[in-house]
Amino acid sequence: MVRPTQPLGTFGKITVKRTRTGHVATTRFRELNGSYRRVTANGETAMSAENRLKEKIAAGLPSQAEGDLKPGDAHLGLNGGLVADGLDLAGSPHPAHEHVQVVEPKGAV
């Protein structure tokens, strides 16, 4: 039976083995480019080794290294104009983080 493909940016089953000096946690991690790599981490206990392994994986992800988007960051709005700090620089000022949805009750015309 073939092993199922892991989604990009995820890790597989974590295996923890006891050694003379403590514990070693190991897993396969699928990179965002589709390749796999084996990741290992050591710890005094099985849980500390597993936690260090997860920290090591999280530290290597691009979103952690490059930074995530924040509400104040400039970005392209839906209309293609540059939006920064709640001001649409293409022309009409509006709060960029505000989303309004009007829902009419059933039977209302």
Phi, psi and omega per residue, in radians:
M1 nan 2.396 -3.084
V2 -1.420 2.474 3.091
R3 -1.237 2.318 3.138
P4 -1.164 2.589 -3.133
T5 -1.264 2.326 3.078
Q6 -1.397 2.504 3.014
P7 -1.114 2.695 -3.141
L8 -1.058 2.441 3.090
G9 1.328 0.341 -3.140
T10 -2.110 2.875 3.086
F11 -2.091 2.776 -3.110
G12 -1.595 -2.703 -3.119
K13 -1.145 2.357 3.119
I14 -1.596 2.213 3.104
T15 -1.921 2.251 3.135
V16 -2.031 2.217 3.116
K17 -2.103 2.548 3.111
R18 -1.513 2.384 3.083
T19 -2.156 3.131 3.113
R20 -1.134 -0.547 -3.062
T21 -1.724 -0.026 -3.128
G22 2.647 -2.247 -3.127
H23 -2.326 2.633 3.092
V24 -2.196 2.182 3.090
A25 -1.800 2.403 -3.089
T26 -2.373 2.523 3.038
T27 -2.722 2.924 3.003
R28 -1.747 2.339 3.132
F29 -2.056 2.325 3.110
R30 -1.693 2.044 -3.135
E31 -1.177 2.872 3.126
L32 -1.211 -0.294 3.092
N33 -1.583 0.016 3.082
G34 1.754 -0.232 3.140
S35 -1.439 2.787 3.129
Y36 -1.872 2.630 2.980
R37 -2.527 2.594 3.110
R38 -1.560 2.314 -3.118
V39 -2.104 2.359 3.124
T40 -2.289 2.707 3.062
A41 -2.643 2.587 -3.121
N42 -1.834 2.715 3.052
G43 -2.826 2.833 3.129
E44 -1.229 -0.612 3.104
T45 -2.070 2.929 3.119
A46 -1.083 -0.731 -3.111
M47 -1.201 -0.679 3.126
S48 -1.183 -0.622 3.086
A49 -1.148 -0.733 3.118
E50 -1.144 -0.738 3.115
N51 -1.124 -0.715 3.102
R52 -1.143 -0.613 3.089
L53 -1.101 -0.803 3.126
K54 -1.128 -0.665 3.085
E55 -1.124 -0.704 -3.140
K56 -1.112 -0.725 3.112
I57 -1.151 -0.808 -3.121
A58 -1.104 -0.643 -3.133
A59 -1.187 -0.440 -3.107
G60 -1.539 -0.109 -3.131
L61 -1.309 2.490 -3.108
P62 -1.042 -0.592 -3.109
S63 -1.118 -0.534 3.102
Q64 -1.340 -0.635 -3.087
A65 -1.367 -0.647 -3.060
E66 -1.695 -0.323 3.140
G67 1.677 2.538 3.128
D68 -1.629 2.847 3.075
L69 -1.235 2.487 3.089
K70 -2.108 2.813 -3.108
P71 -0.970 -0.518 -3.107
G72 -1.526 -0.089 -3.111
D73 -1.247 2.548 3.053
A74 -1.310 2.425 3.120
H75 -2.735 2.955 3.102
L76 -1.423 2.232 3.102
G77 -1.364 3.129 -3.118
L78 -1.099 -0.528 -3.130
N79 -1.504 0.080 3.103
G80 1.539 -0.112 3.113
G81 -1.457 2.725 3.130
L82 -1.328 2.255 -3.120
V83 -2.044 2.253 3.101
A84 -2.545 2.366 3.080
D85 0.885 0.696 3.066
G86 1.341 0.164 -3.140
L87 -2.080 2.140 3.095
D88 -1.374 1.908 -3.066
L89 -1.263 -0.116 3.088
A90 -1.431 -0.207 3.102
G91 2.713 -1.082 -3.001
S92 -1.616 2.131 3.120
P93 -1.297 2.289 3.056
H94 -2.749 2.646 3.088
P95 -1.147 2.113 -3.088
A96 -1.184 -0.502 -3.099
H97 -1.522 -0.117 -3.066
E98 -1.554 2.302 3.108
H99 -2.286 2.105 -3.111
V100 -1.979 2.266 3.105
Q101 -2.200 2.192 3.130
V102 -1.687 2.153 3.129
V103 -2.081 2.119 3.119
E104 -1.575 2.434 3.090
P105 -1.163 2.697 3.121
K106 -1.053 2.443 3.111
G107 1.527 -0.216 3.107
A108 -1.409 2.431 -3.120
V109 -2.015 nan nan
